Each structure stands twice: as C-alpha cells, then as structure tokens.
Amino acid sequence: MSGGAMISQVLAPLPIGLAVFVVHLATIPITGCGINPARSFGPAALWNHQQAWDDQWIFWVGPSSVNNNEEVLIHSRGETTR
C-alpha cells in the first residue's frame, strides 16, 4: 500500500464524523437531533401529537428528492445505473 493510500484510509473517518456532527448541529432545532428516520418515526407514531409529525416530512421528501435528482442527472449524461 502506498503512503497516499494509507493516509486516505486513516483519514477516511474524519470527514464522515464531521458530516454527522454538522448534520446534528443543523437538525437539533428541527428534530431534536434525530438523523435516523426510524428513530424519529417510532416516537412520533407512539406519541401521536401534531408537534411530533410537523417535521416528519423531511425524512420522506429529502431522500426521495435526492434520489430522483440523481437519476435525472445520471440519465441526462447517458449513463446507466447497472
């Protein structure tokens, strides 16, 4: 393994951890820091008050819109997903 590959492998967790940290900071006011849809949906379903459902849409619209935009971009470039 070359020195550059070794450094990349060692530093790989750093941007992942930083991204999770930034997402947590951004979502504290919205979801109470829940970035896992299953962990946010379960309490909302059990508690079943309007306040718990107000921000659930982001967990369903966000991933769907990113996926749809990615598919449009891939197909507009003439690439296939296979």
CORLINMO-V237345 format. One record per residue. N is the residue number from 0. RES is the residue in three letters. SS is DSSP state (H for helix, E for strand, - for the rest). PHI is phi in whole degrees, -180 to 180 (NA if undefined). PSI is psi in degrees with one decimal (none if undefined). Layout:
n: {N/N}
res: {RES/RES}
ss: {SS/SS}
phi: {PHI/PHI}
psi: {PSI/PSI}
This chain:
n: {0/1/2/3/4/5/6/7/8/9/10/11/12/13/14/15/16/17/18/19/20/21/22/23/24/25/26/27/28/29/30/31/32/33/34/35/36/37/38/39/40/41/42/43/44/45/46/47/48/49/50/51/52/53/54/55/56/57/58/59/60/61/62/63/64/65/66/67/68/69/70/71/72/73/74/75/76/77/78/79/80/81}
res: {MET/SER/GLY/GLY/ALA/MET/ILE/SER/GLN/VAL/LEU/ALA/PRO/LEU/PRO/ILE/GLY/LEU/ALA/VAL/PHE/VAL/VAL/HIS/LEU/ALA/THR/ILE/PRO/ILE/THR/GLY/CYS/GLY/ILE/ASN/PRO/ALA/ARG/SER/PHE/GLY/PRO/ALA/ALA/LEU/TRP/ASN/HIS/GLN/GLN/ALA/TRP/ASP/ASP/GLN/TRP/ILE/PHE/TRP/VAL/GLY/PRO/SER/SER/VAL/ASN/ASN/ASN/GLU/GLU/VAL/LEU/ILE/HIS/SER/ARG/GLY/GLU/THR/THR/ARG}
ss: {-/-/H/H/H/H/H/H/H/H/H/H/H/H/H/H/H/H/H/H/H/H/H/H/H/H/H/H/H/H/H/-/-/-/-/-/H/H/H/H/H/H/H/H/H/H/H/-/-/H/H/H/H/-/-/-/H/H/H/H/H/H/H/H/H/H/H/H/H/H/H/H/H/H/H/H/-/-/-/-/-/-}
phi: {NA/-77/-62/-66/-67/-65/-65/-60/-68/-71/-89/-58/-66/-62/-67/-66/-63/-65/-64/-64/-60/-65/-63/-61/-61/-73/-99/-56/-70/-89/-119/74/83/-88/-110/-107/-56/-66/-76/-92/-70/-57/-62/-64/-68/-74/-74/54/-113/-57/-59/-70/-94/-55/-110/-67/-57/-64/-74/-104/-77/-56/-62/-66/-69/-64/-63/-64/-65/-65/-63/-63/-64/-63/-72/-71/-87/83/-88/-117/-91/-92}
psi: {132.5/165.3/-39.2/-40.3/-36.4/-43.4/-42.0/-41.6/-38.7/-37.0/-2.8/-41.0/-23.5/-52.8/-30.1/-48.1/-39.3/-40.3/-43.4/-41.1/-46.2/-41.0/-41.0/-45.1/-39.9/-30.0/-0.9/-47.7/-22.2/-52.4/4.7/24.8/20.3/114.5/3.3/114.6/-37.3/-37.4/-19.6/-34.3/-41.5/-54.8/-35.9/-40.4/-38.6/-42.3/-41.5/45.7/154.7/-38.9/-35.5/-26.9/-11.5/-39.9/13.9/-25.9/-32.7/-30.3/-20.0/-39.2/-41.2/-61.1/-36.1/-43.1/-37.6/-44.1/-44.5/-41.9/-38.2/-42.3/-41.7/-43.3/-44.1/-46.2/-28.9/-23.9/-5.3/12.1/164.1/158.8/-0.3/none}
